[in-house]
Amino acid sequence: MPARRVMESIARPVLGITVSQPIVRLCLPNVYRTLKFWKRLLPIYFRYIKTKRQVRNMTSAERDKVWAVRHEWGGEKVHSLVLDMSGFYVKSAQILATKADFVPEPWTRRLSNHLDNAPPRPFDEVERSIMQQLATCPVSKSLTHDAGGSVPLDEVFLQVDPTALAAASIAQVHAGVLRDNTRVVIKVQHLGMEKVMAADLRNIGWVAKFLEGQLPFDLVPIVKEIQATIPLEFDFKREVWFMTNVKRSLEEHGFNQVKCPQPILDLCSDRLIVMERLDGVPFTQILHSRAPVALQRRIPEVVRALEALVDAYGQMLFIDGVFHADPHAGNLLLLSDGRLGLIDFGQSKVIDKEIRLKLARMIMALASNKEAEIARALINLGLKFEDVNGGVVSESRLALMARILFDTCYVQEATVSPMSEESLLRTTPLKAFNQSVWLVVRALVILRGLCYALKMDLSATAIWFPYAQAALAAAGDD
C-alpha cells in the first residue's frame, strides 16, 4: 500500500533523528523540521488506526466511550504538535477548528486557540522587522535612518504596544499610534518564515501521498492549490491590494454592515502593513465555551453580522470575482456598533469569469432544487464522484454533495466526518476535484462551521440567488 511504502521510506530517518538530533538540527534545519513533524504525527495516526480496529465489535455505547477518550488524547496531541511546529500547521489547525460540524469537540476546543492566539515572537525581534521594513516603504526617503539602514520606530510612531494583539503562522500584529495620533494596527512578517513554510508545504505533499488510498477523496488537487496560494501570503503588497479593492467595492455597493480596515499605503511594504485599527471583539472570544456573560449576550449581534457577511460574499464571489478566502472566527470582529470587521486578507483570490459563471449556475441550480440541474452544475465545475460498487452515482446523491459543498444551510450528512464509516464519501468517493474552486469551497466550509456553531440554518444559496442571476444576465447567459 502507498502508506506502507511511505512509512518504510521515513522510518529510518525518524529513528536516526533520535540519535543524531543535535547535528541534524544545526546543519540541516529543514530536514530536522520535516523529520520532527513525522515523528510527532505517526504515533497519532497509528493510535487512531488501532482504536478504529479496537471498536469494530463493540456496541454503540461502548464505541462512543472509547472514542471520547481517544479524541481527548488526540486533540491534546495535535494541539501540542501545532504549538511545537508552528508554521503552516497553524493554518491547518485554523481550518480544523472551524469544522465543529464534523471534527471531534476535543479537537475544536483545543485547536480554536490557534485562530488568534498563537505564541508570539519576542518584541525585540518584531521591532527589528518593523524597522527594517519601514526603510523600504514609500515614505522612507523622508525618514531618518540609523547606522544599519533601518528606521527607528519613533520616526513614525508615538507608541507601539510590545504586547501582540494577535500572532499567527506568518506574521504578528501589534497596536500602535502614529505621530499624528492616528490609532493603527501594525502587521509584520516573522523573520525567516518563508524557508520554514516552504519545508512545511513539502511535508503536506508527502502527507497526501501517505494517505493515498486511505481517504474517500483525493487530497492532491487541494494540496496543489494550498502549495500555490500559501506562498502568496508573504507578499503583503498583494494583501493590501485585496484589502483595498474589497473595501472599496463593499462601500460602493452599500454593504455598510461589513467594514474592512483602511491601509496606510505610505507605510506599507512587501512585509509590513500599517492600517486603520478596528475596535471590536473577535468572534473567537464571543463563541468561546467560557465566554463572559456580557459577551454571550452579544451572540444575536454576531448572528446578524454573519448574515451580513454572507450577503457581502455574494458581491465578492459573483459580481467582483475578488474575495476574502479565510473568514474564520479569528478574522471576524464584532464592532461596538454591531457591524462586522473583516480583517486579514492574506488568503484572498481572484476568480476568473468562467469559474464565476459556473459557480453562478450552481447557485441557480441549487435554488431551483432540481436534482438533474444541480448534478450537471457540479460536473461542470470539475467535481467527479464515483460509486464504490461500480454503479452510476444518482442525481440525488450528486445534488446532496453539491448542497454540502456550495451552501451553508444545515445538512445532516455534512455533520459526519469524512473519516467515519458512515460518511457519504465512503460509498461515493470524490475522485476528481477542480483545484481552482478549492478556496471557494474552503470559505464555504468555514462559513458553514460558523453557522453550525451559532445554531443558524442559513442558506447562502437563497442569499446569493440575485447575485448569481445578475452575473449570468451580465454575461448574456440568463
Contacts in CASP RR format, 6 or more apart in sequence:
PFRMAT RR
TARGET T0000
AUTHOR 0000-0000-0000
METHOD contacts of the structure
MODEL  1
MPARRVMESIARPVLGITVSQPIVRLCLPNVYRTLKFWKRLLPIYFRYIK
TKRQVRNMTSAERDKVWAVRHEWGGEKVHSLVLDMSGFYVKSAQILATKA
DFVPEPWTRRLSNHLDNAPPRPFDEVERSIMQQLATCPVSKSLTHDAGGS
VPLDEVFLQVDPTALAAASIAQVHAGVLRDNTRVVIKVQHLGMEKVMAAD
LRNIGWVAKFLEGQLPFDLVPIVKEIQATIPLEFDFKREVWFMTNVKRSL
EEHGFNQVKCPQPILDLCSDRLIVMERLDGVPFTQILHSRAPVALQRRIP
EVVRALEALVDAYGQMLFIDGVFHADPHAGNLLLLSDGRLGLIDFGQSKV
IDKEIRLKLARMIMALASNKEAEIARALINLGLKFEDVNGGVVSESRLAL
MARILFDTCYVQEATVSPMSEESLLRTTPLKAFNQSVWLVVRALVILRGL
CYALKMDLSATAIWFPYAQAALAAAGDD
1 213 0 8 1.000
2 209 0 8 1.000
2 210 0 8 1.000
2 212 0 8 1.000
2 213 0 8 1.000
3 210 0 8 1.000
3 211 0 8 1.000
3 212 0 8 1.000
3 213 0 8 1.000
3 214 0 8 1.000
6 206 0 8 1.000
6 209 0 8 1.000
6 210 0 8 1.000
7 42 0 8 1.000
7 210 0 8 1.000
10 35 0 8 1.000
10 38 0 8 1.000
13 35 0 8 1.000
13 38 0 8 1.000
14 35 0 8 1.000
14 38 0 8 1.000
14 39 0 8 1.000
14 42 0 8 1.000
16 35 0 8 1.000
17 24 0 8 1.000
17 32 0 8 1.000
17 35 0 8 1.000
17 36 0 8 1.000
17 39 0 8 1.000
18 39 0 8 1.000
21 32 0 8 1.000
24 31 0 8 1.000
24 32 0 8 1.000
24 35 0 8 1.000
25 32 0 8 1.000
30 195 0 8 1.000
30 196 0 8 1.000
30 198 0 8 1.000
30 199 0 8 1.000
33 85 0 8 1.000
33 196 0 8 1.000
33 199 0 8 1.000
33 200 0 8 1.000
34 199 0 8 1.000
34 202 0 8 1.000
34 203 0 8 1.000
36 84 0 8 1.000
36 85 0 8 1.000
37 81 0 8 1.000
37 85 0 8 1.000
37 89 0 8 1.000
37 200 0 8 1.000
37 203 0 8 1.000
38 203 0 8 1.000
40 77 0 8 1.000
40 80 0 8 1.000
40 81 0 8 1.000
40 84 0 8 1.000
40 85 0 8 1.000
41 81 0 8 1.000
41 207 0 8 1.000
43 77 0 8 1.000
44 74 0 8 1.000
44 77 0 8 1.000
44 78 0 8 1.000
44 81 0 8 1.000
47 70 0 8 1.000
47 73 0 8 1.000
47 74 0 8 1.000
48 70 0 8 1.000
48 74 0 8 1.000
51 66 0 8 1.000
51 67 0 8 1.000
51 70 0 8 1.000
54 66 0 8 1.000
55 62 0 8 1.000
55 63 0 8 1.000
55 66 0 8 1.000
55 67 0 8 1.000
58 66 0 8 1.000
67 104 0 8 1.000
71 104 0 8 1.000
71 105 0 8 1.000
71 106 0 8 1.000
71 107 0 8 1.000
72 106 0 8 1.000
74 106 0 8 1.000
74 107 0 8 1.000
75 104 0 8 1.000
75 106 0 8 1.000
75 107 0 8 1.000
75 110 0 8 1.000
75 111 0 8 1.000
76 106 0 8 1.000
76 110 0 8 1.000
78 93 0 8 1.000
78 96 0 8 1.000
78 107 0 8 1.000
78 110 0 8 1.000
78 111 0 8 1.000
79 93 0 8 1.000
79 110 0 8 1.000
79 111 0 8 1.000
79 113 0 8 1.000
79 114 0 8 1.000
81 89 0 8 1.000
82 89 0 8 1.000
82 90 0 8 1.000
82 92 0 8 1.000
82 93 0 8 1.000
82 111 0 8 1.000
82 114 0 8 1.000
83 119 0 8 1.000
85 200 0 8 1.000
86 118 0 8 1.000
86 119 0 8 1.000
86 169 0 8 1.000
86 196 0 8 1.000
87 169 0 8 1.000
87 170 0 8 1.000
87 193 0 8 1.000
87 196 0 8 1.000
87 197 0 8 1.000
87 200 0 8 1.000
88 169 0 8 1.000
88 197 0 8 1.000
88 200 0 8 1.000
88 201 0 8 1.000
88 203 0 8 1.000
88 204 0 8 1.000
88 230 0 8 1.000
89 169 0 8 1.000
89 200 0 8 1.000
90 114 0 8 1.000
90 118 0 8 1.000
90 168 0 8 1.000
90 169 0 8 1.000
91 169 0 8 1.000
91 230 0 8 1.000
92 204 0 8 1.000
93 111 0 8 1.000
93 114 0 8 1.000
94 111 0 8 1.000
94 114 0 8 1.000
94 115 0 8 1.000
94 326 0 8 1.000
94 328 0 8 1.000
95 328 0 8 1.000
95 442 0 8 1.000
95 445 0 8 1.000
95 446 0 8 1.000
96 103 0 8 1.000
96 107 0 8 1.000
96 108 0 8 1.000
96 111 0 8 1.000
97 103 0 8 1.000
97 107 0 8 1.000
97 108 0 8 1.000
97 111 0 8 1.000
97 112 0 8 1.000
97 114 0 8 1.000
97 115 0 8 1.000
97 328 0 8 1.000
97 329 0 8 1.000
98 108 0 8 1.000
98 115 0 8 1.000
98 328 0 8 1.000
98 329 0 8 1.000
98 445 0 8 1.000
98 446 0 8 1.000
98 449 0 8 1.000
98 450 0 8 1.000
99 108 0 8 1.000
99 445 0 8 1.000
99 449 0 8 1.000
100 108 0 8 1.000
100 449 0 8 1.000
100 452 0 8 1.000
100 453 0 8 1.000
101 414 0 8 1.000
101 415 0 8 1.000
101 448 0 8 1.000
101 449 0 8 1.000
101 452 0 8 1.000
102 414 0 8 1.000
102 415 0 8 1.000
102 416 0 8 1.000
102 417 0 8 1.000
102 418 0 8 1.000
102 420 0 8 1.000
103 111 0 8 1.000
103 417 0 8 1.000
104 417 0 8 1.000
109 289 0 8 1.000
112 284 0 8 1.000
112 288 0 8 1.000
112 329 0 8 1.000
115 282 0 8 1.000
115 284 0 8 1.000
115 328 0 8 1.000
115 329 0 8 1.000
115 330 0 8 1.000
116 166 0 8 1.000
116 168 0 8 1.000
116 282 0 8 1.000
116 284 0 8 1.000
116 330 0 8 1.000
117 166 0 8 1.000
117 167 0 8 1.000
117 284 0 8 1.000
118 166 0 8 1.000
118 167 0 8 1.000
118 168 0 8 1.000
118 169 0 8 1.000
119 167 0 8 1.000
120 126 0 8 1.000
120 164 0 8 1.000
120 167 0 8 1.000
120 172 0 8 1.000
121 164 0 8 1.000
121 167 0 8 1.000
121 172 0 8 1.000
121 190 0 8 1.000
123 162 0 8 1.000
123 163 0 8 1.000
123 164 0 8 1.000
125 190 0 8 1.000
125 191 0 8 1.000
126 164 0 8 1.000
126 172 0 8 1.000
126 174 0 8 1.000
126 188 0 8 1.000
127 153 0 8 1.000
127 160 0 8 1.000
128 150 0 8 1.000
128 191 0 8 1.000
129 188 0 8 1.000
129 189 0 8 1.000
129 190 0 8 1.000
129 191 0 8 1.000
129 271 0 8 1.000
129 272 0 8 1.000
130 153 0 8 1.000
130 160 0 8 1.000
130 186 0 8 1.000
130 188 0 8 1.000
130 272 0 8 1.000
131 146 0 8 1.000
131 150 0 8 1.000
131 151 0 8 1.000
131 152 0 8 1.000
131 153 0 8 1.000
132 150 0 8 1.000
133 188 0 8 1.000
133 189 0 8 1.000
133 269 0 8 1.000
133 270 0 8 1.000
133 271 0 8 1.000
133 272 0 8 1.000
134 140 0 8 1.000
134 143 0 8 1.000
134 150 0 8 1.000
134 151 0 8 1.000
134 153 0 8 1.000
134 155 0 8 1.000
134 156 0 8 1.000
134 267 0 8 1.000
134 269 0 8 1.000
134 272 0 8 1.000
135 143 0 8 1.000
135 145 0 8 1.000
135 149 0 8 1.000
135 150 0 8 1.000
135 151 0 8 1.000
136 269 0 8 1.000
136 270 0 8 1.000
136 272 0 8 1.000
137 266 0 8 1.000
137 267 0 8 1.000
137 268 0 8 1.000
137 269 0 8 1.000
137 272 0 8 1.000
138 265 0 8 1.000
138 266 0 8 1.000
138 267 0 8 1.000
138 268 0 8 1.000
139 266 0 8 1.000
139 267 0 8 1.000
140 151 0 8 1.000
143 151 0 8 1.000
143 155 0 8 1.000
143 156 0 8 1.000
144 151 0 8 1.000
144 152 0 8 1.000
144 155 0 8 1.000
145 151 0 8 1.000
146 152 0 8 1.000
153 160 0 8 1.000
156 178 0 8 1.000
156 179 0 8 1.000
156 267 0 8 1.000
157 176 0 8 1.000
157 177 0 8 1.000
157 178 0 8 1.000
157 179 0 8 1.000
158 176 0 8 1.000
158 177 0 8 1.000
158 178 0 8 1.000
158 179 0 8 1.000
158 181 0 8 1.000
159 176 0 8 1.000
159 177 0 8 1.000
160 174 0 8 1.000
160 175 0 8 1.000
160 176 0 8 1.000
160 186 0 8 1.000
161 174 0 8 1.000
161 175 0 8 1.000
161 176 0 8 1.000
162 174 0 8 1.000
163 174 0 8 1.000
164 172 0 8 1.000
164 173 0 8 1.000
164 174 0 8 1.000
165 173 0 8 1.000
165 174 0 8 1.000
165 175 0 8 1.000
165 185 0 8 1.000
166 172 0 8 1.000
166 173 0 8 1.000
166 330 0 8 1.000
167 173 0 8 1.000
168 344 0 8 1.000
169 193 0 8 1.000
169 197 0 8 1.000
170 189 0 8 1.000
170 190 0 8 1.000
170 193 0 8 1.000
170 197 0 8 1.000
170 233 0 8 1.000
170 234 0 8 1.000
171 187 0 8 1.000
171 188 0 8 1.000
171 189 0 8 1.000
171 190 0 8 1.000
172 187 0 8 1.000
172 188 0 8 1.000
172 190 0 8 1.000
173 185 0 8 1.000
173 186 0 8 1.000
173 187 0 8 1.000
174 185 0 8 1.000
174 186 0 8 1.000
174 188 0 8 1.000
175 183 0 8 1.000
175 184 0 8 1.000
175 185 0 8 1.000
175 186 0 8 1.000
175 277 0 8 1.000
176 183 0 8 1.000
176 184 0 8 1.000
176 185 0 8 1.000
176 186 0 8 1.000
176 277 0 8 1.000
177 183 0 8 1.000
177 184 0 8 1.000
178 184 0 8 1.000
178 264 0 8 1.000
178 274 0 8 1.000
182 264 0 8 1.000
182 276 0 8 1.000
183 276 0 8 1.000
183 277 0 8 1.000
184 264 0 8 1.000
184 274 0 8 1.000
184 275 0 8 1.000
184 276 0 8 1.000
184 277 0 8 1.000
185 261 0 8 1.000
185 274 0 8 1.000
185 275 0 8 1.000
185 276 0 8 1.000
185 277 0 8 1.000
185 278 0 8 1.000
186 272 0 8 1.000
186 273 0 8 1.000
186 274 0 8 1.000
187 236 0 8 1.000
187 272 0 8 1.000
187 273 0 8 1.000
187 274 0 8 1.000
187 275 0 8 1.000
188 271 0 8 1.000
188 272 0 8 1.000
188 273 0 8 1.000
189 234 0 8 1.000
189 236 0 8 1.000
189 271 0 8 1.000
189 272 0 8 1.000
193 234 0 8 1.000
194 231 0 8 1.000
194 234 0 8 1.000
197 230 0 8 1.000
197 231 0 8 1.000
197 234 0 8 1.000
198 231 0 8 1.000
201 226 0 8 1.000
201 227 0 8 1.000
201 230 0 8 1.000
201 231 0 8 1.000
204 223 0 8 1.000
204 226 0 8 1.000
204 227 0 8 1.000
205 223 0 8 1.000
205 227 0 8 1.000
207 219 0 8 1.000
207 223 0 8 1.000
208 219 0 8 1.000
208 220 0 8 1.000
208 223 0 8 1.000
211 219 0 8 1.000
212 219 0 8 1.000
215 418 0 8 1.000
215 419 0 8 1.000
216 418 0 8 1.000
216 423 0 8 1.000
216 425 0 8 1.000
216 426 0 8 1.000
216 429 0 8 1.000
216 430 0 8 1.000
217 418 0 8 1.000
217 425 0 8 1.000
217 429 0 8 1.000
217 430 0 8 1.000
217 433 0 8 1.000
218 430 0 8 1.000
218 431 0 8 1.000
218 432 0 8 1.000
218 433 0 8 1.000
221 432 0 8 1.000
221 433 0 8 1.000
221 434 0 8 1.000
221 435 0 8 1.000
221 438 0 8 1.000
222 433 0 8 1.000
222 435 0 8 1.000
222 438 0 8 1.000
224 435 0 8 1.000
225 435 0 8 1.000
225 436 0 8 1.000
225 438 0 8 1.000
225 439 0 8 1.000
226 438 0 8 1.000
228 435 0 8 1.000
229 347 0 8 1.000
229 349 0 8 1.000
229 439 0 8 1.000
232 238 0 8 1.000
232 346 0 8 1.000
233 239 0 8 1.000
233 346 0 8 1.000
233 347 0 8 1.000
234 271 0 8 1.000
235 270 0 8 1.000
236 268 0 8 1.000
236 269 0 8 1.000
236 270 0 8 1.000
236 271 0 8 1.000
236 272 0 8 1.000
236 273 0 8 1.000
237 268 0 8 1.000
237 269 0 8 1.000
237 270 0 8 1.000
238 346 0 8 1.000
239 273 0 8 1.000
239 345 0 8 1.000
239 346 0 8 1.000
239 348 0 8 1.000
240 263 0 8 1.000
240 265 0 8 1.000
240 268 0 8 1.000
240 273 0 8 1.000
240 345 0 8 1.000
242 322 0 8 1.000
242 324 0 8 1.000
242 345 0 8 1.000
242 346 0 8 1.000
242 348 0 8 1.000
243 260 0 8 1.000
243 261 0 8 1.000
243 263 0 8 1.000
243 275 0 8 1.000
243 345 0 8 1.000
244 263 0 8 1.000
245 320 0 8 1.000
245 322 0 8 1.000
246 260 0 8 1.000
246 316 0 8 1.000
246 320 0 8 1.000
246 322 0 8 1.000
246 323 0 8 1.000
246 324 0 8 1.000
246 342 0 8 1.000
246 345 0 8 1.000
246 348 0 8 1.000
247 260 0 8 1.000
247 261 0 8 1.000
247 262 0 8 1.000
249 315 0 8 1.000
249 316 0 8 1.000
249 319 0 8 1.000
249 320 0 8 1.000
249 322 0 8 1.000
250 258 0 8 1.000
250 260 0 8 1.000
250 312 0 8 1.000
250 315 0 8 1.000
253 315 0 8 1.000
253 319 0 8 1.000
255 308 0 8 1.000
255 311 0 8 1.000
255 312 0 8 1.000
255 315 0 8 1.000
256 339 0 8 1.000
257 304 0 8 1.000
257 305 0 8 1.000
257 308 0 8 1.000
257 338 0 8 1.000
257 339 0 8 1.000
257 340 0 8 1.000
258 308 0 8 1.000
258 309 0 8 1.000
258 312 0 8 1.000
258 339 0 8 1.000
258 340 0 8 1.000
258 341 0 8 1.000
258 342 0 8 1.000
259 278 0 8 1.000
259 335 0 8 1.000
259 339 0 8 1.000
259 340 0 8 1.000
259 341 0 8 1.000
259 342 0 8 1.000
260 341 0 8 1.000
260 342 0 8 1.000
260 343 0 8 1.000
260 345 0 8 1.000
261 275 0 8 1.000
261 276 0 8 1.000
261 277 0 8 1.000
261 278 0 8 1.000
261 343 0 8 1.000
262 275 0 8 1.000
262 276 0 8 1.000
263 273 0 8 1.000
263 274 0 8 1.000
263 275 0 8 1.000
263 276 0 8 1.000
264 274 0 8 1.000
264 275 0 8 1.000
264 276 0 8 1.000
267 274 0 8 1.000
268 274 0 8 1.000
278 333 0 8 1.000
278 335 0 8 1.000
278 341 0 8 1.000
278 343 0 8 1.000
279 335 0 8 1.000
279 336 0 8 1.000
280 333 0 8 1.000
280 334 0 8 1.000
280 335 0 8 1.000
280 336 0 8 1.000
280 341 0 8 1.000
281 295 0 8 1.000
281 298 0 8 1.000
281 333 0 8 1.000
281 334 0 8 1.000
282 329 0 8 1.000
282 330 0 8 1.000
282 332 0 8 1.000
282 333 0 8 1.000
283 302 0 8 1.000
283 329 0 8 1.000
283 330 0 8 1.000
283 332 0 8 1.000
283 333 0 8 1.000
283 334 0 8 1.000
283 450 0 8 1.000
284 329 0 8 1.000
284 330 0 8 1.000
285 291 0 8 1.000
285 295 0 8 1.000
286 295 0 8 1.000
286 296 0 8 1.000
286 298 0 8 1.000
286 299 0 8 1.000
286 302 0 8 1.000
286 334 0 8 1.000
287 299 0 8 1.000
287 302 0 8 1.000
287 329 0 8 1.000
287 453 0 8 1.000
287 454 0 8 1.000
298 334 0 8 1.000
299 454 0 8 1.000
301 334 0 8 1.000
301 338 0 8 1.000
302 334 0 8 1.000
302 454 0 8 1.000
303 454 0 8 1.000
303 456 0 8 1.000
304 338 0 8 1.000
305 332 0 8 1.000
305 334 0 8 1.000
305 338 0 8 1.000
305 339 0 8 1.000
305 340 0 8 1.000
306 332 0 8 1.000
306 340 0 8 1.000
306 447 0 8 1.000
306 450 0 8 1.000
306 451 0 8 1.000
306 454 0 8 1.000
306 456 0 8 1.000
306 458 0 8 1.000
307 458 0 8 1.000
307 463 0 8 1.000
308 339 0 8 1.000
308 340 0 8 1.000
309 327 0 8 1.000
309 332 0 8 1.000
309 340 0 8 1.000
309 342 0 8 1.000
309 447 0 8 1.000
310 408 0 8 1.000
310 447 0 8 1.000
310 458 0 8 1.000
310 460 0 8 1.000
310 463 0 8 1.000
310 464 0 8 1.000
311 463 0 8 1.000
312 342 0 8 1.000
313 323 0 8 1.000
313 443 0 8 1.000
313 447 0 8 1.000
313 460 0 8 1.000
313 464 0 8 1.000
314 463 0 8 1.000
314 464 0 8 1.000
314 467 0 8 1.000
315 467 0 8 1.000
316 322 0 8 1.000
316 323 0 8 1.000
316 324 0 8 1.000
317 323 0 8 1.000
317 351 0 8 1.000
317 356 0 8 1.000
317 359 0 8 1.000
317 440 0 8 1.000
317 464 0 8 1.000
317 467 0 8 1.000
318 356 0 8 1.000
318 359 0 8 1.000
318 360 0 8 1.000
318 363 0 8 1.000
318 464 0 8 1.000
318 467 0 8 1.000
318 468 0 8 1.000
318 470 0 8 1.000
318 471 0 8 1.000
319 467 0 8 1.000
319 470 0 8 1.000
319 471 0 8 1.000
321 350 0 8 1.000
321 351 0 8 1.000
321 356 0 8 1.000
322 348 0 8 1.000
322 349 0 8 1.000
322 350 0 8 1.000
322 351 0 8 1.000
323 348 0 8 1.000
323 349 0 8 1.000
323 351 0 8 1.000
323 440 0 8 1.000
323 443 0 8 1.000
324 331 0 8 1.000
324 342 0 8 1.000
324 345 0 8 1.000
324 347 0 8 1.000
324 348 0 8 1.000
324 443 0 8 1.000
325 347 0 8 1.000
325 348 0 8 1.000
325 349 0 8 1.000
325 439 0 8 1.000
325 440 0 8 1.000
325 442 0 8 1.000
325 443 0 8 1.000
326 344 0 8 1.000
326 346 0 8 1.000
326 347 0 8 1.000
326 348 0 8 1.000
326 442 0 8 1.000
326 443 0 8 1.000
326 446 0 8 1.000
327 342 0 8 1.000
327 443 0 8 1.000
327 446 0 8 1.000
327 447 0 8 1.000
327 450 0 8 1.000
328 446 0 8 1.000
328 450 0 8 1.000
329 450 0 8 1.000
330 344 0 8 1.000
331 342 0 8 1.000
331 343 0 8 1.000
331 344 0 8 1.000
332 340 0 8 1.000
332 341 0 8 1.000
332 342 0 8 1.000
332 343 0 8 1.000
333 340 0 8 1.000
333 341 0 8 1.000
333 342 0 8 1.000
333 343 0 8 1.000
334 340 0 8 1.000
334 341 0 8 1.000
335 341 0 8 1.000
347 439 0 8 1.000
349 439 0 8 1.000
349 440 0 8 1.000
351 359 0 8 1.000
351 436 0 8 1.000
351 440 0 8 1.000
352 436 0 8 1.000
353 475 0 8 1.000
355 381 0 8 1.000
355 436 0 8 1.000
355 437 0 8 1.000
356 471 0 8 1.000
357 471 0 8 1.000
357 472 0 8 1.000
357 475 0 8 1.000
357 477 0 8 1.000
358 377 0 8 1.000
358 380 0 8 1.000
358 381 0 8 1.000
359 381 0 8 1.000
359 406 0 8 1.000
359 437 0 8 1.000
359 440 0 8 1.000
359 468 0 8 1.000
360 467 0 8 1.000
360 468 0 8 1.000
360 469 0 8 1.000
360 471 0 8 1.000
360 472 0 8 1.000
361 377 0 8 1.000
361 380 0 8 1.000
361 468 0 8 1.000
361 472 0 8 1.000
362 374 0 8 1.000
362 377 0 8 1.000
362 378 0 8 1.000
362 381 0 8 1.000
362 402 0 8 1.000
362 406 0 8 1.000
363 406 0 8 1.000
363 461 0 8 1.000
363 464 0 8 1.000
363 465 0 8 1.000
363 467 0 8 1.000
363 468 0 8 1.000
364 373 0 8 1.000
364 377 0 8 1.000
364 465 0 8 1.000
364 468 0 8 1.000
364 469 0 8 1.000
364 472 0 8 1.000
365 373 0 8 1.000
365 374 0 8 1.000
365 376 0 8 1.000
365 377 0 8 1.000
365 402 0 8 1.000
366 374 0 8 1.000
366 377 0 8 1.000
366 402 0 8 1.000
366 403 0 8 1.000
366 406 0 8 1.000
366 407 0 8 1.000
366 461 0 8 1.000
367 461 0 8 1.000
367 462 0 8 1.000
367 465 0 8 1.000
367 468 0 8 1.000
368 374 0 8 1.000
371 395 0 8 1.000
371 396 0 8 1.000
371 398 0 8 1.000
371 399 0 8 1.000
372 395 0 8 1.000
374 395 0 8 1.000
374 398 0 8 1.000
374 399 0 8 1.000
374 402 0 8 1.000
374 403 0 8 1.000
375 395 0 8 1.000
375 398 0 8 1.000
375 399 0 8 1.000
375 402 0 8 1.000
377 402 0 8 1.000
378 398 0 8 1.000
378 399 0 8 1.000
378 401 0 8 1.000
378 402 0 8 1.000
379 398 0 8 1.000
381 434 0 8 1.000
381 437 0 8 1.000
382 432 0 8 1.000
382 433 0 8 1.000
382 434 0 8 1.000
382 437 0 8 1.000
383 401 0 8 1.000
383 405 0 8 1.000
383 430 0 8 1.000
383 432 0 8 1.000
383 433 0 8 1.000
383 434 0 8 1.000
384 430 0 8 1.000
384 431 0 8 1.000
384 432 0 8 1.000
385 393 0 8 1.000
385 397 0 8 1.000
385 398 0 8 1.000
385 401 0 8 1.000
385 428 0 8 1.000
385 429 0 8 1.000
385 430 0 8 1.000
385 431 0 8 1.000
386 393 0 8 1.000
386 428 0 8 1.000
386 429 0 8 1.000
386 431 0 8 1.000
387 393 0 8 1.000
387 427 0 8 1.000
387 428 0 8 1.000
388 426 0 8 1.000
388 427 0 8 1.000
388 428 0 8 1.000
388 429 0 8 1.000
389 427 0 8 1.000
393 428 0 8 1.000
397 424 0 8 1.000
397 428 0 8 1.000
400 411 0 8 1.000
400 413 0 8 1.000
400 424 0 8 1.000
401 424 0 8 1.000
401 428 0 8 1.000
401 430 0 8 1.000
403 409 0 8 1.000
403 411 0 8 1.000
404 411 0 8 1.000
404 413 0 8 1.000
404 414 0 8 1.000
405 441 0 8 1.000
405 444 0 8 1.000
406 441 0 8 1.000
406 444 0 8 1.000
406 460 0 8 1.000
406 461 0 8 1.000
407 444 0 8 1.000
407 448 0 8 1.000
407 459 0 8 1.000
407 460 0 8 1.000
407 461 0 8 1.000
408 444 0 8 1.000
408 447 0 8 1.000
408 448 0 8 1.000
408 451 0 8 1.000
408 458 0 8 1.000
408 459 0 8 1.000
408 460 0 8 1.000
409 457 0 8 1.000
409 458 0 8 1.000
409 459 0 8 1.000
409 460 0 8 1.000
409 461 0 8 1.000
410 451 0 8 1.000
410 452 0 8 1.000
410 457 0 8 1.000
413 424 0 8 1.000
414 448 0 8 1.000
415 452 0 8 1.000
416 422 0 8 1.000
416 423 0 8 1.000
416 424 0 8 1.000
417 423 0 8 1.000
418 425 0 8 1.000
420 426 0 8 1.000
444 460 0 8 1.000
447 460 0 8 1.000
450 456 0 8 1.000
451 457 0 8 1.000
451 458 0 8 1.000
469 478 0 8 1.000
472 478 0 8 1.000
END
